[in-house]
Amino acid sequence: MTDEGTLADRLRAHFGHRDHLYGVLLAELADDWDAGGLARELFEGWEDAPARQFPQLRLLAGLFRIVLRGDAPHLEGYYPCLGGDLDAEDAWAAVRPVLAAHVVELHEALSEAPQTNEPARTAGLLVGLAEAVRSSGLRRVRLLEPGASAGLGLLVDGYRFVGDDWAAGPQDSPFVVEGCGLPGFRPERFEVVGRRGCDLAPVDATTAEGAAYLTSFVWPWHLDRHRRLAAALDVAGRLRPAVDAAGAASWVSEQLAAPTADDVLTVVWHSVTRLYWPAEETAATEAAIDAARSRMPLAHVAYEHPLPEGSGAPVGMPLVEVDGRVVAEGDHHGPPLRWPR
Ligand SMILES: C[S@@+](CC[C@H](N)C(=O)[O-])C[C@H]1O[C@@H](n2cnc3c(N)ncnc32)[C@H](O)[C@@H]1O
């Protein structure tokens, strides 16, 4: 029992309705847990886990992976992103035997923190990049991204963005983000001459396993996000982003140690990762960036939630910052972008 009640209370409260597959499954798992059923085994050891670890979402992602790899084809009909249109209210009877047949795997899935890589956030980074290109006058760009997840943000030059009165990126890209907003924004021409990222838990987007892993954390009825992720994975297969296993500060410092050509703008950018960094990681990353400014043309572009002084909790929506200056604001998953108020 935690301050938020029993595990069953938390499962029931998570969505608080049965309007979609996960709402139904969490309500059924809660009843099952109260009745001393299979849910007790599945969540063993996680009964009092802090609410923000969301073991229930980890379990549902584990189940989704079983479906994605084709081991429960009769469940596909309950997943709208797989073309399913069956009534979620009928899902529990079909899902329960699958849970029972994969208890060990699903229990292990509880140790996997949700790992998302939202490629539409690249719209915010694009706006920061345009500003950095304009003020440096350099169009050859080396991208370095700490907290990159699978590196889908590093594929900016393979994506198409459409705003209020502007568009950027290849017209034939399979990845198109509409509704980017920002009237009057002027995209800049640029060439990516290097791209590399790091993450504490990198995912290889170029393997079927990595692709399924990322897909499993996107809720099955979020069709636009699934479409975007699939298209970004397609681009990843061509541009093959490299993501090293490392923490932000040590990796940024190592990457910035080597000199670069004078006509290359190094852009250290990151999105929706800083809120997970300890304060020392943020300070050391910024120090490494600042120390490198005298050695190379460099810009620091961030698409991050503001972190108020003295508080660990992020507030509001992510802001696009270029070298600490706010140039636009956006939404958790990217567009629409707005000029700062
Ligand atoms: C919400 S995801 C965002 C991923 C990607 N930047 C995006 O916008 O889609 C946060 C990522 O930050 C990574 N992360 C958290 N702390 C980190 C650290 N100290 N150093 C490097 N990566 C970190 C996590 O592993 C996770 O992949």
The ligand as a Gaussian input file, in Angstrom:
#p B3LYP/6-31G(d) Opt

LIG

0 1
 C       11.649000      10.911000     -22.847000
 S       13.085000      10.226000     -23.599000
 C       13.340000      11.406000     -24.884000
 C       14.124000      10.835000     -26.005000
 C       14.303000      11.781000     -27.176000
 N       15.230000      12.846000     -26.849000
 C       12.987000      12.341000     -27.619000
 O       12.758000      13.562000     -27.487000
 O       12.148000      11.589000     -28.103000
 C       14.370000      10.619000     -22.434000
 C       15.679000       9.905000     -22.754000
 O       16.711000      10.433000     -21.929000
 C       17.586000       9.366000     -21.579000
 N       18.369000       9.799000     -20.401000
 C       17.916000      10.021000     -19.146000
 N       18.913000      10.449000     -18.352000
 C       20.027000      10.516000     -19.129000
 C       21.379000      10.919000     -18.887000
 N       21.783000      11.319000     -17.674000
 N       22.250000      10.868000     -19.913000
 C       21.845000      10.458000     -21.151000
 N       20.584000      10.073000     -21.438000
 C       19.681000      10.107000     -20.438000
 C       16.632000       8.218000     -21.331000
 O       17.284000       6.959000     -21.365000
 C       15.622000       8.398000     -22.465000
 O       15.999000       7.707000     -23.628000

